[in-house]
């Protein structure tokens, strides 16, 4: 699956489109029926969560349990919980739009960076230098993170049903 916010997104059934990725594919065994794999996420090289992650093209954001999402955002200078009215919901965080922080998801030792642009869900209303982040609290799924489109648009994703595994590669 190749997701591009500009144009040219693609769902390729029964194979892999080698024009959409570069380098090696990192395959991970599926750990349950929800397309979960083991991985970690880090901020500035420091791991903030390691464990099961559901890969979900039906979610637009990156979701996680309250404690680990708060710890993740706590590593970003100037990040703070977002007011429910400004963010039209709970569990969101805002942060300085120009933050120099680096973000990664790691699977089987292979790092997949998330750009600052991909971390921005929207501009904060009334505060033009602050952005609302794509990483949000969701306590309905305990002890797992959900990696939706905000993550998936940064990688080429392969759902291999025959071998019960998911593959990631860097986009071309």
N, C-alpha and C positions, 0 to 999 in steps of 0.2 A: 504494500500500500504506500503510495506516494502522495503526500499532502503538501500543496503549495498555496500560500495565501494569495499569490498573484493570479496564476492560472496554470492549467496543465495538471491538476491533481488526477490521480489514477488509481483505480482498484483493478489489479491484475489477477485474474482468477486462474488457478492451475499452473502457475509458473512465476517467473521473476523477470522483470524488465531491467536488464543490465545497464541500460542507458540512464537510469534514474539514480544509481548509487555508484560510489567509488570505494576502492579498497576491499577488504575482507568483510564477510558477514559474520557477526558474532551471534551464535545460536545458544539459546538457553532452554532447558527443559521446562515444560509447563508443569507447575506444581499443584494446580487444582483445576477444576472445571471452568473457572472464570478467566482463563488466559492470564494467569498470574505467573510471574517469574521472580527470581531472587535478584535484588539489585541494591544500589545505594545512591544517595544524593548528597552532594557536598556543596559548601559555600566557601569560596577562597581556599579550596583544598582540604577543608576539614569536614569529615563525614558527619552529617546531621541526622541521617536515618539510614538504616540498613535492614532489609527484610523483604517481605513479599510486596510486589507491585502488580496491580491489575492493569493491563494494557487495554484501553477502552476507547475506540473511535467514536462512541456515542456520547462521550463527555468532552466538553470544550476546554475544561480547566485541568489543573493538577490538584488533586485533593488528598488530604491526609488527616489522621487523628489530631485532635487539638494539641496535645503535648508536643508531638514531633514537629508540627507546622509552626507552633510558637517558637520552638528551639531553632528551626530553620530560619525564620524571619528575624529572630534575635541576633543572628550573626551578621545581619545587614545593617550597616550604620544608617540611622535615621528612619528605619522601618517601624511602623506602629500599627496597631489594629485600626481598622477603618470604621468610621461611624456608620451605623446601619442605614441612616437616611442617605448619606452621600454615596454609599456603595450599593444601595438597593438590596440589602441582604446582610446576613451575618457571616462571620468567618473570614472576611477579606482583610487584607493588609495594604497600606499605602507605603510608598518609599520614594526617595528622591529619584526623579526620572533619569538623572545623569550618574547614578551610582556606578563606580568603577569595579564593583564586585564581580567575581566570576562564579558561574554555576555549572555543575556537571551532574549527569547521571552516569553511573558505572555499572556495567554488566560483564561478568567474567573477566574483569581486569581492563576492559576497553571503556575509555571515557567518551561520553557524548556531551559536548558543551551545549548549554542553552544561552543564547545571546540575550542581552538586556532587552532588545526589541521583542523577543519571544516571551519575556517575563512580564511584559506590559499588557494588561487586559484593557485598560482605558485610562484616560487622563482623569485626575481627581477634580471633581467640579469645584470651582472657586479657588483652587490652588494649582496654578498652571505649572509649577515646578515639581509637583508630586504626581505619581502614577499609582494606579490600583494594580496589584499583582495578580498573576494567573495561578499562584499557589494559594489555596484556600483550605480552611478547616471544613471537614465533613466527618462528623462522628457517627454517621450511620454505618460506616464500614470500619470495624475495629482492627487495629494492628496491621493495616495495609495502606499503601498509597495507591491512588488511581491516577494513571498517566493518560490524560486525554489528548485532544488535538494540540494543546499548547506544547506538549512534548513531541507528539507524533509528527508534527510538521518539520521537526528538526532532524528526523532520521527517515530512512527507508525501512519499513516494517514488513516482515514476512510472517504470516500466520500459517504454520506448517501443520495441518491437521493430521496428516498421515503419520508423522513422527512425533506428534504432541510436543512441539517446540515453537518458539518465537525467535525470529532472527532480526537483528538490527544492523544497519550499515549507514555510513555517512552519506548524505545526499550528494549527488554530482553537481 
